[in-house]
């Protein structure tokens, strides 16, 4: 009995909400302006308007400076972009080949092997001994390009 009364009550509520919504929509549509006629729309939306800017001039777009190969290599090590490579930056981003660093050839790279090689290389690169690499000092340490092999003459 309770379910029947509850069902009738919910049905009346849904019917009232639906009737209210239907009447509200009908009133808005009755007062809506008529759709525009094709001639009133103006030119076709496919045609873009053309304006004469006259002597107006906007700001010039920013120019991206292209980094040279050496600058890209330098900034791989210079993490804080202060244009100087410290010993810590060099040690933290060192990525030489494993075989070059493994001095005893046991296929295990100890921290000592890695640190000694890195510190030695850093000391060789730091010609003025100020414990920082300038861009010139870093550029002098660039690896030599490998000679190109002749292509296949098949």
N, C-alpha and C positions, 0 to 999 in steps of 0.2 A: 504494500500500500504506500509506504514511504517513497519507494522508487518511482511509482507512477506519479505521485504529486511532484516530486523533484523533477521528473522528466517533463511534465506539463509546464512547470515553472520555468525551466531552462529554455524550453521551446518558445514560450511567450517572450522571454528576454531576447533570444536570438531574432525572433520575428520583429520585435520593436527596433532593435539595432539596425537590422536590414532595411526596414521601412524608413527610418531616420536617415540612413546613408543614401538611400535611393532618392528621397526628396531633396536632400542637400545637393546631390549631383545634378539633378534635373534643374534646380534653380540656377546653378552656376552655368550650365550649358545654355539656358534660356537667355541669360544676360551676356553671353560671350559675344565678341565682335564677329562679324561674318569673315570667312576666309578671304584673304586678299586675291584680287584678280591678277592674272599674269601680267597685264600692262602696268599695274601699280607697283609691281616688284622692282621695276627699274631694269638696269642692264643685267645681262646674264651673270650669275655668280662665277662662271668660269673665266670671265674676263676680269683681269686685275686692273684696278685704277692706276693711272699714270699721273704722277705729280712732278712738278718742276721744283727741285729743292733750292733753286736760285743760288745764292752765295752761302747757303748754310753749310757748315763743315763740322762734322762730329769728331770725337777724339779718335786718334789713330789706334788701331788694334795693337795689343802688346806683341812684341816680337820675341819668340823663343830662341835663345842662343843655342847653337848646336855645339855640344861638347866634343872636343877632340878625343881621339882614342886614348891619348895619355891622360887627359883629365878624367875620363871614365875610369881608367885604371887607378888613378890617384884617389878618386872618391870612393872606390870600393874599400879602401883602407881607412880613409878619413871619415869616421862615423859621425862626428859632431860637426862637420863642415866648417871647421875653423881654419882650413887651409894649411894645417900642420898635422903630421902624423906622429903621435906619441908612441912610445914603446908599447904601452898597453893596447893601443889600437892595432898596432902591427901584430902583436901576439894574439889578439882576440880574433882577427880575421885571416889569419894565415891559412893558406889552402894549397900548399905545394903538394906534389905527388908523394904518396906514402913511401914508395921505394927510395926516394931521395933522402927522406928523413930517417929511415931505418938504417942506421949506420952499422949495426952489428949483424944485419941480415937474418934475424931470427923470426921475421914476420910478426913481430910484436913491437909496437911503437910505444916506448915509455915516455913519460912526460919529460924526463931529462934529455932524451935524444931530441925531442921536438923543441924544447926550450933552448938548448945549447945551439942548435942550428939556427933558430930564429934570432936569438940574441946576437950570434956571430954575424948573421946577414945584416941585421939592423945596424950593428956597429960599423960594418964595412960601408953601408950606405950613408951613415951620418958622418960626413967628412969634416964638419966643423966641431963635432963633439958636444953639441948642446942638448943632446938627448931628444931632439925633435927633427923630423925630416921636413925640409922645405920642399916646394914643388920642384925646384931645380935638382936637389939631391935625389928626390924620388924619380925624376925623369931620367937621370943618369943611370938608374938601376934597371931600366927597361930591358926585357929579354931580347936577345938578338933574333931577328926574323930567320926562319928556317929557309934554306935555299929551295926554290921550287924545282920539282922534278919535271922532266919533260913528259908531256902527255903521251898517251898511247898512239902509235902510228899504225893502226890496223888497216 
